[in-house]
Amino acid sequence: MAALLPRIASPALLPIPCLPSLAGLAGRLLPTLGLALPGISITIPTLLDDIWEGILRAVPKNKVSHSRKRMRQLANKGLKDVNSLCQCPGCGAPKRMHRLCQNCLEEMRGMWRSDERRKL
């Protein structure tokens, strides 16, 4: 029975005929797992094992709805408070700096419309 099911071999180093000094270095950097099957010998680096586990864990469990995705993307990106306010010198209403006052602008539009009606 033991002959049919061989044991897992100890880490094996692949011989590199051109660079014998790098064979030992490669064995220390990339340890391998040797599997001995009848007629087949396979070596799998443990580095691929770690990568494969990371890929399997990266799959989402459930679909993320459009609204949840948008909430996550837009978190803490709301409108800022307006700090640059001042008083309009014409009517005294609050307005943003370097902008026309909406109250004064409506009054001017009313005057322009009445002038246009008088001309016609």
MOPAC internal coordinates of N, CA, C and O (Angstrom, degrees):
PM7 1SCF
backbone

  N    0.0000 0     0.00 0     0.00 0    0    0    0
  C    1.4486 1     0.00 0     0.00 0    1    0    0
  C    1.5242 1   111.55 1     0.00 0    2    1    0
  O    1.2310 1   120.25 1   142.12 1    3    2    1
  N    1.3290 1   117.13 1   -37.88 1    3    2    1
  C    1.4601 1   121.22 1  -179.86 1    5    3    2
  C    1.5236 1   111.13 1   -66.06 1    6    5    3
  O    1.2310 1   119.83 1   152.23 1    7    6    5
  N    1.3099 1   117.93 1   -27.77 1    7    6    5
  C    1.4652 1   120.85 1   179.38 1    9    7    6
  C    1.5273 1   111.05 1   -72.07 1   10    9    7
  O    1.2310 1   119.69 1   150.92 1   11   10    9
  N    1.3338 1   118.19 1   -29.08 1   11   10    9
  C    1.4525 1   120.89 1  -178.84 1   13   11   10
  C    1.5324 1   112.07 1   -78.96 1   14   13   11
  O    1.2310 1   119.73 1   147.99 1   15   14   13
  N    1.3139 1   118.12 1   -32.01 1   15   14   13
  C    1.4659 1   122.36 1  -179.64 1   17   15   14
  C    1.5230 1   109.89 1  -114.93 1   18   17   15
  O    1.2310 1   119.84 1   -89.84 1   19   18   17
  N    1.3207 1   117.92 1    90.16 1   19   18   17
  C    1.4706 1   119.82 1  -179.40 1   21   19   18
  C    1.5201 1   111.19 1   -70.05 1   22   21   19
  O    1.2310 1   121.18 1   -26.04 1   23   22   21
  N    1.2971 1   115.35 1   153.96 1   23   22   21
  C    1.4599 1   121.39 1   179.05 1   25   23   22
  C    1.5210 1   110.74 1   -79.21 1   26   25   23
  O    1.2310 1   121.15 1   -15.87 1   27   26   25
  N    1.3510 1   115.40 1   164.13 1   27   26   25
  C    1.4661 1   120.55 1   176.57 1   29   27   26
  C    1.5134 1   108.17 1   -70.81 1   30   29   27
  O    1.2310 1   121.37 1   -51.46 1   31   30   29
  N    1.3035 1   114.98 1   128.54 1   31   30   29
  C    1.4565 1   120.83 1  -177.90 1   33   31   30
  C    1.5173 1   110.32 1   -74.13 1   34   33   31
  O    1.2310 1   120.68 1   -22.34 1   35   34   33
  N    1.3014 1   116.30 1   157.66 1   35   34   33
  C    1.4644 1   120.82 1   176.36 1   37   35   34
  C    1.5212 1   108.85 1   -71.75 1   38   37   35
  O    1.2310 1   119.38 1   -18.25 1   39   38   37
  N    1.3653 1   118.80 1   161.75 1   39   38   37
  C    1.4664 1   120.26 1  -179.35 1   41   39   38
  C    1.5257 1   111.05 1   -53.37 1   42   41   39
  O    1.2310 1   121.40 1   -50.42 1   43   42   41
  N    1.3113 1   114.94 1   129.58 1   43   42   41
  C    1.4648 1   120.60 1  -175.93 1   45   43   42
  C    1.5210 1   109.63 1  -112.13 1   46   45   43
  O    1.2310 1   120.98 1   -33.97 1   47   46   45
  N    1.3231 1   115.73 1   146.03 1   47   46   45
  C    1.4548 1   121.57 1   177.12 1   49   47   46
  C    1.5205 1   108.26 1  -103.22 1   50   49   47
  O    1.2310 1   121.66 1   -47.10 1   51   50   49
  N    1.3276 1   114.42 1   132.90 1   51   50   49
  C    1.4549 1   118.45 1   176.10 1   53   51   50
  C    1.5311 1   108.89 1   -81.23 1   54   53   51
  O    1.2310 1   119.44 1   -50.98 1   55   54   53
  N    1.3186 1   118.67 1   129.02 1   55   54   53
  C    1.4710 1   119.49 1   179.91 1   57   55   54
  C    1.5259 1   110.35 1   -73.01 1   58   57   55
  O    1.2310 1   120.98 1   -47.58 1   59   58   57
  N    1.3274 1   115.73 1   132.42 1   59   58   57
  C    1.4565 1   121.97 1   175.74 1   61   59   58
  C    1.5191 1   106.64 1  -111.72 1   62   61   59
  O    1.2310 1   120.00 1   -71.64 1   63   62   61
  N    1.3386 1   117.60 1   108.36 1   63   62   61
  C    1.4667 1   119.23 1  -173.54 1   65   63   62
  C    1.5226 1   112.74 1   -67.08 1   66   65   63
  O    1.2310 1   119.09 1   146.74 1   67   66   65
  N    1.3453 1   119.35 1   -33.26 1   67   66   65
  C    1.4625 1   120.77 1  -175.43 1   69   67   66
  C    1.5272 1   111.79 1   -75.59 1   70   69   67
  O    1.2310 1   120.52 1   140.56 1   71   70   69
  N    1.3176 1   116.62 1   -39.44 1   71   70   69
  C    1.4555 1   120.96 1  -175.62 1   73   71   70
  C    1.5249 1   110.59 1  -123.88 1   74   73   71
  O    1.2310 1   119.86 1   -96.95 1   75   74   73
  N    1.3132 1   117.87 1    83.05 1   75   74   73
  C    1.4701 1   119.23 1  -177.52 1   77   75   74
  C    1.5237 1   112.70 1   -67.09 1   78   77   75
  O    1.2310 1   119.30 1   153.33 1   79   78   77
  N    1.3399 1   118.94 1   -26.67 1   79   78   77
  C    1.4623 1   119.90 1  -178.12 1   81   79   78
  C    1.5249 1   111.32 1   -75.32 1   82   81   79
  O    1.2310 1   120.05 1   153.96 1   83   82   81
  N    1.3460 1   117.51 1   -26.04 1   83   82   81
  C    1.4655 1   120.57 1  -179.83 1   85   83   82
  C    1.5223 1   112.16 1   -81.83 1   86   85   83
  O    1.2310 1   119.62 1   164.47 1   87   86   85
  N    1.3137 1   118.32 1   -15.53 1   87   86   85
  C    1.4580 1   120.73 1  -179.77 1   89   87   86
  C    1.5266 1   110.35 1   -63.48 1   90   89   87
  O    1.2310 1   120.06 1   135.94 1   91   90   89
  N    1.2954 1   117.49 1   -44.06 1   91   90   89
  C    1.4636 1   120.72 1   178.32 1   93   91   90
  C    1.5228 1   111.68 1   -68.05 1   94   93   91
  O    1.2310 1   120.38 1   142.74 1   95   94   93
  N    1.3443 1   116.89 1   -37.26 1   95   94   93
  C    1.4646 1   121.55 1   178.86 1   97   95   94
  C    1.5167 1   110.85 1   -66.45 1   98   97   95
  O    1.2310 1   120.24 1   137.90 1   99   98   97
  N    1.3369 1   117.14 1   -42.10 1   99   98   97
  C    1.4594 1   121.06 1   179.53 1  101   99   98
  C    1.5199 1   110.32 1   -66.13 1  102  101   99
  O    1.2310 1   119.80 1   144.39 1  103  102  101
  N    1.3006 1   117.98 1   -35.61 1  103  102  101
  C    1.4598 1   121.55 1   178.63 1  105  103  102
  C    1.5163 1   111.97 1   -66.09 1  106  105  103
  O    1.2310 1   120.17 1   145.25 1  107  106  105
  N    1.3291 1   117.28 1   -34.75 1  107  106  105
  C    1.4633 1   120.40 1   179.21 1  109  107  106
  C    1.5189 1   111.68 1   -77.46 1  110  109  107
  O    1.2310 1   119.86 1   146.65 1  111  110  109
  N    1.3501 1   117.87 1   -33.35 1  111  110  109
  C    1.4601 1   120.96 1  -178.39 1  113  111  110
  C    1.5243 1   112.11 1   -79.95 1  114  113  111
  O    1.2310 1   119.68 1   138.73 1  115  114  113
  N    1.3140 1   118.22 1   -41.27 1  115  114  113
  C    1.4546 1   122.73 1  -178.98 1  117  115  114
  C    1.5230 1   109.72 1  -120.56 1  118  117  115
  O    1.2310 1   119.89 1   -93.32 1  119  118  117
  N    1.3235 1   117.81 1    86.68 1  119  118  117
  C    1.4692 1   117.98 1   177.61 1  121  119  118
  C    1.5220 1   109.45 1   -67.60 1  122  121  119
  O    1.2310 1   120.35 1   -36.26 1  123  122  121
  N    1.3051 1   116.93 1   143.74 1  123  122  121
  C    1.4600 1   121.24 1  -176.86 1  125  123  122
  C    1.5174 1   109.65 1  -118.01 1  126  125  123
  O    1.2310 1   121.56 1   -22.88 1  127  126  125
  N    1.3092 1   114.62 1   157.12 1  127  126  125
  C    1.4556 1   121.72 1   175.82 1  129  127  126
  C    1.5126 1   106.88 1  -109.55 1  130  129  127
  O    1.2310 1   120.13 1   -60.32 1  131  130  129
  N    1.3033 1   117.35 1   119.68 1  131  130  129
  C    1.4580 1   120.45 1  -178.28 1  133  131  130
  C    1.5131 1   110.55 1   -97.93 1  134  133  131
  O    1.2310 1   120.01 1   -52.52 1  135  134  133
  N    1.3180 1   117.59 1   127.48 1  135  134  133
  C    1.4581 1   122.49 1   176.57 1  137  135  134
  C    1.5239 1   107.89 1  -112.17 1  138  137  135
  O    1.2310 1   120.80 1   -52.69 1  139  138  137
  N    1.3169 1   116.08 1   127.31 1  139  138  137
  C    1.4606 1   120.29 1   179.84 1  141  139  138
  C    1.5156 1   108.73 1  -108.46 1  142  141  139
  O    1.2310 1   120.57 1   -70.53 1  143  142  141
  N    1.3022 1   116.52 1   109.47 1  143  142  141
  C    1.4497 1   122.97 1   175.00 1  145  143  142
  C    1.5196 1   107.42 1  -112.28 1  146  145  143
  O    1.2310 1   119.97 1   -23.26 1  147  146  145
  N    1.3105 1   117.67 1   156.74 1  147  146  145
  C    1.4691 1   118.39 1  -179.39 1  149  147  146
  C    1.5261 1   111.23 1   -58.88 1  150  149  147
  O    1.2310 1   119.88 1   -69.32 1  151  150  149
  N    1.2883 1   117.83 1   110.68 1  151  150  149
  C    1.4579 1   123.88 1   177.28 1  153  151  150
  C    1.5253 1   113.99 1    87.81 1  154  153  151
  O    1.2310 1   119.02 1   170.61 1  155  154  153
  N    1.3453 1   119.47 1    -9.39 1  155  154  153
  C    1.4658 1   121.82 1  -177.57 1  157  155  154
  C    1.5258 1   108.74 1  -130.37 1  158  157  155
  O    1.2310 1   120.86 1   -44.51 1  159  158  157
  N    1.3090 1   115.96 1   135.49 1  159  158  157
  C    1.4578 1   121.26 1   174.95 1  161  159  158
  C    1.5253 1   108.09 1  -126.66 1  162  161  159
  O    1.2310 1   120.05 1   -61.24 1  163  162  161
  N    1.3232 1   117.50 1   118.76 1  163  162  161
  C    1.4643 1   122.64 1  -176.47 1  165  163  162
  C    1.5247 1   108.84 1  -120.84 1  166  165  163
  O    1.2310 1   120.86 1   -45.19 1  167  166  165
  N    1.3440 1   115.96 1   134.81 1  167  166  165
  C    1.4679 1   120.69 1   173.94 1  169  167  166
  C    1.5179 1   108.13 1  -117.50 1  170  169  167
  O    1.2310 1   120.49 1   -52.61 1  171  170  169
  N    1.3289 1   116.66 1   127.39 1  171  170  169
  C    1.4666 1   122.42 1  -178.49 1  173  171  170
  C    1.5257 1   107.70 1  -119.97 1  174  173  171
  O    1.2310 1   119.56 1   -60.22 1  175  174  173
  N    1.3411 1   118.45 1   119.78 1  175  174  173
  C    1.4592 1   119.08 1   176.93 1  177  175  174
  C    1.5316 1   110.58 1   -66.53 1  178  177  175
  O    1.2310 1   120.49 1   -37.54 1  179  178  177
  N    1.3162 1   116.68 1   142.46 1  179  178  177
  C    1.4683 1   120.37 1  -179.66 1  181  179  178
  C    1.5208 1   111.17 1   -71.07 1  182  181  179
  O    1.2310 1   119.56 1   163.28 1  183  182  181
  N    1.3360 1   118.44 1   -16.72 1  183  182  181
  C    1.4581 1   121.68 1   177.58 1  185  183  182
  C    1.5261 1   110.20 1   -63.10 1  186  185  183
  O    1.2310 1   119.97 1   138.88 1  187  186  185
  N    1.3348 1   117.66 1   -41.12 1  187  186  185
  C    1.4638 1   121.06 1   177.92 1  189  187  186
  C    1.5186 1   111.33 1   -65.59 1  190  189  187
  O    1.2310 1   120.43 1   148.23 1  191  190  189
  N    1.3075 1   116.78 1   -31.77 1  191  190  189
  C    1.4535 1   121.19 1   178.40 1  193  191  190
  C    1.5269 1   110.38 1   -61.76 1  194  193  191
  O    1.2310 1   120.15 1   136.05 1  195  194  193
  N    1.3284 1   117.32 1   -43.95 1  195  194  193
  C    1.4681 1   121.31 1   179.75 1  197  195  194
  C    1.5214 1   111.16 1   -66.97 1  198  197  195
  O    1.2310 1   120.24 1   139.64 1  199  198  197
  N    1.3163 1   117.14 1   -40.36 1  199  198  197
  C    1.4675 1   120.76 1   179.59 1  201  199  198
  C    1.5198 1   109.94 1   -64.43 1  202  201  199
  O    1.2310 1   120.32 1   136.93 1  203  202  201
  N    1.3304 1   116.99 1   -43.07 1  203  202  201
  C    1.4595 1   120.49 1  -178.51 1  205  203  202
  C    1.5239 1   111.21 1   -62.95 1  206  205  203
  O    1.2310 1   119.86 1   140.16 1  207  206  205
  N    1.3256 1   117.87 1   -39.84 1  207  206  205
  C    1.4677 1   120.94 1   177.67 1  209  207  206
  C    1.5223 1   110.89 1   -63.17 1  210  209  207
  O    1.2310 1   120.03 1   140.37 1  211  210  209
  N    1.3444 1   117.54 1   -39.63 1  211  210  209
  C    1.4555 1   121.00 1   178.24 1  213  211  210
  C    1.5127 1   112.54 1   -64.95 1  214  213  211
  O    1.2310 1   120.37 1   142.94 1  215  214  213
  N    1.3303 1   116.90 1   -37.06 1  215  214  213
  C    1.4667 1   120.87 1   178.91 1  217  215  214
  C    1.5194 1   110.02 1   -67.54 1  218  217  215
  O    1.2310 1   120.08 1   139.44 1  219  218  217
  N    1.3084 1   117.45 1   -40.56 1  219  218  217
  C    1.4611 1   120.26 1  -179.03 1  221  219  218
  C    1.5225 1   111.82 1   -66.54 1  222  221  219
  O    1.2310 1   119.77 1   147.03 1  223  222  221
  N    1.3194 1   118.04 1   -32.97 1  223  222  221
  C    1.4712 1   120.73 1  -179.11 1  225  223  222
  C    1.5183 1   112.57 1   -80.25 1  226  225  223
  O    1.2310 1   119.36 1   165.78 1  227  226  225
  N    1.3243 1   118.83 1   -14.22 1  227  226  225
  C    1.4614 1   121.50 1  -175.16 1  229  227  226
  C    1.5191 1   113.01 1   -83.83 1  230  229  227
  O    1.2310 1   119.24 1  -178.42 1  231  230  229
  N    1.3122 1   119.05 1     1.58 1  231  230  229
  C    1.4569 1   121.86 1  -178.23 1  233  231  230
  C    1.5281 1   109.13 1   -84.60 1  234  233  231
  O    1.2310 1   119.68 1   -51.84 1  235  234  233
  N    1.3537 1   118.22 1   128.16 1  235  234  233
  C    1.4650 1   119.33 1   178.80 1  237  235  234
  C    1.5243 1   111.34 1   -67.71 1  238  237  235
  O    1.2310 1   121.16 1   -33.50 1  239  238  237
  N    1.3277 1   115.38 1   146.50 1  239  238  237
  C    1.4544 1   120.37 1  -178.08 1  241  239  238
  C    1.5217 1   111.39 1   -77.54 1  242  241  239
  O    1.2310 1   120.32 1   137.21 1  243  242  241
  N    1.3412 1   116.99 1   -42.79 1  243  242  241
  C    1.4640 1   122.18 1   179.60 1  245  243  242
  C    1.5148 1   109.71 1  -130.81 1  246  245  243
  O    1.2310 1   121.23 1   -18.53 1  247  246  245
  N    1.3474 1   115.26 1   161.47 1  247  246  245
  C    1.4579 1   120.18 1   177.34 1  249  247  246
  C    1.5235 1   109.55 1   -71.54 1  250  249  247
  O    1.2310 1   120.50 1   -41.13 1  251  250  249
  N    1.3268 1   116.64 1   138.87 1  251  250  249
  C    1.4540 1   121.81 1   177.00 1  253  251  250
  C    1.5215 1   107.63 1   -92.84 1  254  253  251
  O    1.2310 1   120.73 1   -55.45 1  255  254  253
  N    1.3359 1   116.20 1   124.55 1  255  254  253
  C    1.4673 1   119.66 1  -177.44 1  257  255  254
  C    1.5223 1   110.52 1   -69.33 1  258  257  255
  O    1.2310 1   121.63 1   -17.30 1  259  258  257
  N    1.3338 1   114.48 1   162.70 1  259  258  257
  C    1.4687 1   120.48 1  -178.74 1  261  259  258
  C    1.5254 1   110.60 1   -60.90 1  262  261  259
  O    1.2310 1   120.23 1   136.87 1  263  262  261
  N    1.3183 1   117.16 1   -43.13 1  263  262  261
  C    1.4734 1   119.45 1  -177.40 1  265  263  262
  C    1.5196 1   111.53 1   -66.84 1  266  265  263
  O    1.2310 1   119.90 1   140.03 1  267  266  265
  N    1.3406 1   117.80 1   -39.97 1  267  266  265
  C    1.4716 1   119.59 1   178.43 1  269  267  266
  C    1.5326 1   111.32 1   -65.42 1  270  269  267
  O    1.2310 1   121.11 1   139.74 1  271  270  269
  N    1.3295 1   115.49 1   -40.26 1  271  270  269
  C    1.4652 1   119.23 1   179.46 1  273  271  270
  C    1.5277 1   109.86 1   -63.36 1  274  273  271
  O    1.2310 1   120.06 1   136.06 1  275  274  273
  N    1.3440 1   117.49 1   -43.94 1  275  274  273
  C    1.4626 1   121.06 1  -179.77 1  277  275  274
  C    1.5252 1   111.14 1   -65.99 1  278  277  275
  O    1.2310 1   120.18 1   141.62 1  279  278  277
  N    1.3417 1   117.25 1   -38.38 1  279  278  277
  C    1.4686 1   119.95 1   177.95 1  281  279  278
  C    1.5300 1   110.47 1   -61.51 1  282  281  279
  O    1.2310 1   120.85 1   138.31 1  283  282  281
  N    1.3295 1   115.99 1   -41.69 1  283  282  281
  C    1.4658 1   119.58 1  -179.91 1  285  283  282
  C    1.5230 1   110.88 1   -66.46 1  286  285  283
  O    1.2310 1   120.30 1   138.90 1  287  286  285
  N    1.3369 1   117.03 1   -41.10 1  287  286  285
  C    1.4602 1   120.79 1  -177.14 1  289  287  286
  C    1.5225 1   111.65 1   -70.60 1  290  289  287
  O    1.2310 1   120.23 1   145.69 1  291  290  289
  N    1.3265 1   117.16 1   -34.31 1  291  290  289
  C    1.4646 1   120.60 1  -174.43 1  293  291  290
  C    1.5266 1   113.12 1   -98.26 1  294  293  291
  O    1.2310 1   119.59 1  -170.50 1  295  294  293
  N    1.3183 1   118.38 1     9.50 1  295  294  293
  C    1.4497 1   120.43 1   179.64 1  297  295  294
  C    1.5276 1   110.25 1   -63.06 1  298  297  295
  O    1.2310 1   120.28 1   -45.75 1  299  298  297
  N    1.3020 1   117.07 1   134.25 1  299  298  297
  C    1.4692 1   124.85 1   178.91 1  301  299  298
  C    1.5217 1   112.97 1    62.13 1  302  301  299
  O    1.2310 1   120.20 1  -152.16 1  303  302  301
  N    1.3208 1   117.23 1    27.84 1  303  302  301
  C    1.4577 1   120.54 1   177.05 1  305  303  302
  C    1.5219 1   110.15 1  -122.60 1  306  305  303
  O    1.2310 1   120.10 1  -149.62 1  307  306  305
  N    1.3223 1   117.41 1    30.38 1  307  306  305
  C    1.4599 1   121.77 1  -178.04 1  309  307  306
  C    1.5185 1   111.79 1   -73.84 1  310  309  307
  O    1.2310 1   121.04 1     1.44 1  311  310  309
  N    1.3226 1   115.61 1  -178.56 1  311  310  309
  C    1.4556 1   120.88 1   179.92 1  313  311  310
  C    1.5161 1   110.41 1   -70.42 1  314  313  311
  O    1.2310 1   120.81 1   -35.92 1  315  314  313
  N    1.3021 1   116.07 1   144.08 1  315  314  313
  C    1.4600 1   121.83 1   178.79 1  317  315  314
  C    1.5274 1   109.25 1   -85.59 1  318  317  315
  O    1.2310 1   120.56 1   -26.37 1  319  318  317
  N    1.3269 1   116.54 1   153.63 1  319  318  317
  C    1.4539 1   121.01 1   175.37 1  321  319  318
  C    1.5200 1   109.73 1   -70.28 1  322  321  319
  O    1.2310 1   120.91 1   -34.72 1  323  322  321
  N    1.3336 1   115.86 1   145.28 1  323  322  321
  C    1.4632 1   120.87 1   179.74 1  325  323  322
  C    1.5266 1   107.88 1   -87.89 1  326  325  323
  O    1.2310 1   120.62 1   -63.69 1  327  326  325
  N    1.3237 1   116.42 1   116.31 1  327  326  325
  C    1.4616 1   121.36 1  -178.93 1  329  327  326
  C    1.5225 1   112.24 1  -103.64 1  330  329  327
  O    1.2310 1   119.85 1   165.39 1  331  330  329
  N    1.3210 1   117.89 1   -14.61 1  331  330  329
  C    1.4584 1   120.77 1  -174.33 1  333  331  330
  C    1.5304 1   109.91 1   -96.35 1  334  333  331
  O    1.2310 1   120.74 1  -108.48 1  335  334  333
  N    1.3310 1   116.19 1    71.52 1  335  334  333
  C    1.4641 1   121.55 1   177.77 1  337  335  334
  C    1.5269 1   109.46 1  -111.51 1  338  337  335
  O    1.2310 1   121.13 1   -31.37 1  339  338  337
  N    1.3097 1   115.45 1   148.63 1  339  338  337
  C    1.4648 1   121.00 1   175.47 1  341  339  338
  C    1.5266 1   108.07 1  -147.45 1  342  341  339
  O    1.2310 1   120.27 1    -1.54 1  343  342  341
  N    1.3257 1   117.10 1   178.46 1  343  342  341
  C    1.4618 1   121.14 1   178.52 1  345  343  342
  C    1.5211 1   109.61 1   -97.73 1  346  345  343
  O    1.2310 1   121.33 1   -37.83 1  347  346  345
  N    1.3218 1   115.06 1   142.17 1  347  346  345
  C    1.4625 1   120.53 1   177.46 1  349  347  346
  C    1.5344 1   108.20 1   -70.86 1  350  349  347
  O    1.2310 1   119.44 1   -48.96 1  351  350  349
  N    1.3358 1   118.68 1   131.04 1  351  350  349
  C    1.4674 1   119.89 1   179.55 1  353  351  350
  C    1.5314 1   112.81 1   -69.46 1  354  353  351
  O    1.2310 1   119.90 1   158.68 1  355  354  353
  N    1.3474 1   117.80 1   -21.32 1  355  354  353
  C    1.4692 1   120.72 1  -178.74 1  357  355  354
  C    1.5168 1   112.95 1   -81.52 1  358  357  355
  O    1.2310 1   120.32 1   129.19 1  359  358  357
  N    1.3681 1   116.99 1   -50.81 1  359  358  357
  C    1.4624 1   119.55 1  -174.74 1  361  359  358
  C    1.5228 1   113.47 1  -115.60 1  362  361  359
  O    1.2310 1   119.15 1   166.12 1  363  362  361
  N    1.3111 1   119.23 1   -13.88 1  363  362  361
  C    1.4618 1   122.36 1   177.77 1  365  363  362
  C    1.5234 1   113.77 1    86.17 1  366  365  363
  O    1.2310 1   119.88 1  -176.05 1  367  366  365
  N    1.3338 1   117.84 1     3.95 1  367  366  365
  C    1.4691 1   120.72 1   178.93 1  369  367  366
  C    1.5263 1   109.73 1   -76.86 1  370  369  367
  O    1.2310 1   120.14 1   -29.21 1  371  370  369
  N    1.3267 1   117.34 1   150.79 1  371  370  369
  C    1.4762 1   118.53 1   177.08 1  373  371  370
  C    1.5330 1   110.39 1   -69.19 1  374  373  371
  O    1.2310 1   121.26 1   -40.40 1  375  374  373
  N    1.3453 1   115.19 1   139.60 1  375  374  373
  C    1.4647 1   121.06 1   178.83 1  377  375  374
  C    1.5168 1   108.47 1  -148.10 1  378  377  375
  O    1.2310 1   120.78 1   -15.34 1  379  378  377
  N    1.3329 1   116.11 1   164.66 1  379  378  377
  C    1.4638 1   120.29 1   176.30 1  381  379  378
  C    1.5162 1   108.93 1   -78.41 1  382  381  379
  O    1.2310 1   121.36 1   -32.89 1  383  382  381
  N    1.3379 1   115.01 1   147.11 1  383  382  381
  C    1.4692 1   119.61 1  -179.74 1  385  383  382
  C    1.5248 1   110.60 1   -63.35 1  386  385  383
  O    1.2310 1   120.81 1   -34.87 1  387  386  385
  N    1.3130 1   116.05 1   145.13 1  387  386  385
  C    1.4628 1   124.16 1   176.51 1  389  387  386
  C    1.5234 1   112.17 1    62.64 1  390  389  387
  O    1.2310 1   119.72 1  -155.17 1  391  390  389
  N    1.3227 1   118.15 1    24.83 1  391  390  389
  C    1.4537 1   123.47 1   176.46 1  393  391  390
  C    1.5309 1   108.31 1  -126.54 1  394  393  391
  O    1.2310 1   120.74 1   -21.24 1  395  394  393
  N    1.3288 1   116.19 1   158.76 1  395  394  393
  C    1.4608 1   120.33 1   174.76 1  397  395  394
  C    1.5170 1   109.37 1   -76.12 1  398  397  395
  O    1.2310 1   121.18 1   -35.36 1  399  398  397
  N    1.3288 1   115.35 1   144.64 1  399  398  397
  C    1.4584 1   120.64 1   176.08 1  401  399  398
  C    1.5269 1   108.11 1   -73.92 1  402  401  399
  O    1.2310 1   120.22 1   -48.48 1  403  402  401
  N    1.3344 1   117.18 1   131.52 1  403  402  401
  C    1.4584 1   120.93 1  -177.51 1  405  403  402
  C    1.5276 1   111.64 1   -67.54 1  406  405  403
  O    1.2310 1   119.90 1   145.89 1  407  406  405
  N    1.3442 1   117.80 1   -34.11 1  407  406  405
  C    1.4712 1   120.34 1   178.38 1  409  407  406
  C    1.5259 1   110.48 1   -65.43 1  410  409  407
  O    1.2310 1   120.81 1   132.27 1  411  410  409
  N    1.3154 1   116.05 1   -47.73 1  411  410  409
  C    1.4718 1   119.87 1   179.99 1  413  411  410
  C    1.5266 1   110.79 1   -65.51 1  414  413  411
  O    1.2310 1   119.94 1   142.53 1  415  414  413
  N    1.3105 1   117.71 1   -37.47 1  415  414  413
  C    1.4583 1   121.99 1  -179.89 1  417  415  414
  C    1.5328 1   110.46 1   -63.90 1  418  417  415
  O    1.2310 1   120.11 1   138.49 1  419  418  417
  N    1.3288 1   117.40 1   -41.51 1  419  418  417
  C    1.4717 1   120.26 1   177.88 1  421  419  418
  C    1.5295 1   110.82 1   -64.66 1  422  421  419
  O    1.2310 1   120.56 1   141.30 1  423  422  421
  N    1.3280 1   116.54 1   -38.70 1  423  422  421
  C    1.4706 1   119.77 1   177.27 1  425  423  422
  C    1.5282 1   110.89 1   -63.20 1  426  425  423
  O    1.2310 1   120.54 1   136.49 1  427  426  425
  N    1.3469 1   116.57 1   -43.51 1  427  426  425
  C    1.4656 1   120.18 1   179.30 1  429  427  426
  C    1.5311 1   110.73 1   -64.32 1  430  429  427
  O    1.2310 1   119.38 1   140.03 1  431  430  429
  N    1.3202 1   118.79 1   -39.97 1  431  430  429
  C    1.4666 1   121.45 1   178.66 1  433  431  430
  C    1.5340 1   110.52 1   -63.61 1  434  433  431
  O    1.2310 1   121.38 1   139.87 1  435  434  433
  N    1.3308 1   114.97 1   -40.13 1  435  434  433
  C    1.4683 1   118.48 1   177.60 1  437  435  434
  C    1.5192 1   111.33 1   -61.90 1  438  437  435
  O    1.2310 1   120.27 1   139.20 1  439  438  437
  N    1.3535 1   117.10 1   -40.80 1  439  438  437
  C    1.4672 1   120.71 1   178.33 1  441  439  438
  C    1.5273 1   110.50 1   -64.93 1  442  441  439
  O    1.2310 1   120.26 1   137.44 1  443  442  441
  N    1.3397 1   117.10 1   -42.56 1  443  442  441
  C    1.4684 1   120.46 1  -179.64 1  445  443  442
  C    1.5341 1   110.72 1   -63.62 1  446  445  443
  O    1.2310 1   120.38 1   138.82 1  447  446  445
  N    1.3241 1   116.88 1   -41.18 1  447  446  445
  C    1.4704 1   120.25 1   179.20 1  449  447  446
  C    1.5245 1   111.08 1   -64.52 1  450  449  447
  O    1.2310 1   120.63 1   137.56 1  451  450  449
  N    1.3386 1   116.41 1   -42.44 1  451  450  449
  C    1.4740 1   119.10 1   179.82 1  453  451  450
  C    1.5313 1   110.33 1   -65.75 1  454  453  451
  O    1.2310 1   119.73 1   143.13 1  455  454  453
  N    1.3489 1   118.12 1   -36.87 1  455  454  453
  C    1.4670 1   121.15 1   176.40 1  457  455  454
  C    1.5198 1   110.69 1   -64.09 1  458  457  455
  O    1.2310 1   119.75 1   139.84 1  459  458  457
  N    1.3370 1   118.09 1   -40.16 1  459  458  457
  C    1.4589 1   122.36 1   179.36 1  461  459  458
  C    1.5284 1   110.43 1   -64.80 1  462  461  459
  O    1.2310 1   120.36 1   141.12 1  463  462  461
  N    1.3221 1   116.91 1   -38.88 1  463  462  461
  C    1.4746 1   119.96 1   179.68 1  465  463  462
  C    1.5284 1   111.59 1   -67.72 1  466  465  463
  O    1.2310 1   120.95 1   143.62 1  467  466  465
  N    1.3337 1   115.79 1   -36.38 1  467  466  465
  C    1.4692 1   120.33 1   179.94 1  469  467  466
  C    1.5294 1   110.75 1   -66.64 1  470  469  467
  O    1.2310 1   121.13 1   142.49 1  471  470  469
  N    1.3422 1   115.44 1   -37.51 1  471  470  469
  C    1.4672 1   119.17 1  -178.31 1  473  471  470
  C    1.5267 1   111.10 1   -67.93 1  474  473  471
  O    1.2310 1   119.90 1   148.45 1  475  474  473
  N    1.3223 1   117.80 1   -31.55 1  475  474  473
  C    1.4602 1   121.21 1  -177.42 1  477  475  474
  C    1.4947 1   108.25 1   -80.38 1  478  477  475
  O    1.2310 1   120.10 1   180.00 1  479  478  477

